[in-house]
Amino acid sequence: METLSLYKKAHLVVAAVRVLSHPKNRAPGIEDVCQCLGASSEQVHMVCRRLASQGIVDIIEGADGARLFVQNHMAIEDLSDDTPKSGMEEELEQFRKEQRQRDKKIEAMKKNEADRKKKLFEQLEEGLKKEIRK
């Protein structure tokens, strides 16, 4: 369940809540959803908190633990379906971006140096022409 996008995780959790609430005729607990999905408790808790903040599910704490209720399943469609990048991929992308910026700076410095040399040679040539005329 780790590599899935939040959109897909939300669909799985909401489906599990609906399936588990049907036979018992009561809202399932987070541990029930964990067992149904074969996911760790931490992962399911994290997804449920995100879904609760979006108004998709409601987490009700009771004497027998936290129970999940589907509030607005249509709000799942507003979530991004992009697969999250790992930390390494983000670091590599940042490194590549910095390399491109550094390469642009180097190219600009080379161009400025070439322009400066050209201007210097023009000044020297002009000075030599004046000396020859005298």
C-alpha positions, 0 to 999 in steps of 0.5 A: 500500500506504500507505493500507491497514490493517495487517490488509490489508497482512499478508494481501498480504505473506503471500499474496505469500510463499506465491505466490513460494515455490511455483514456486522451492520456496524462501522468497522474499526481501523484494525479491521480495515488493516486486516482486510487490506493487509496493511500496517496499522500506521499506514492505515491510520495515516491515510484515514487521518488524511481522508478525515481532514478532507471530509471523506471519512469520519473517525469516531473514538469510542469505548471500543476504539476508533470506528470509521464512517464514510462521509463523502466518497465523492471527494475522493475524486478531488485527490491527486492520482500522482504516485508519490516520489521517494525521497531519493527521487526527489533528491535526484530531481533537485540535484539535476535542477541545481546542475542545470542552473550551474551549467547555465551560469557557467555558459553565461560566464564563458560568454561574458569572458569571450565578449570581454576578450573580444572587446580587449582585443579590439581596444588593443588593435585600435591602440596599435593602429593609432601608434602605427599612424603616428 
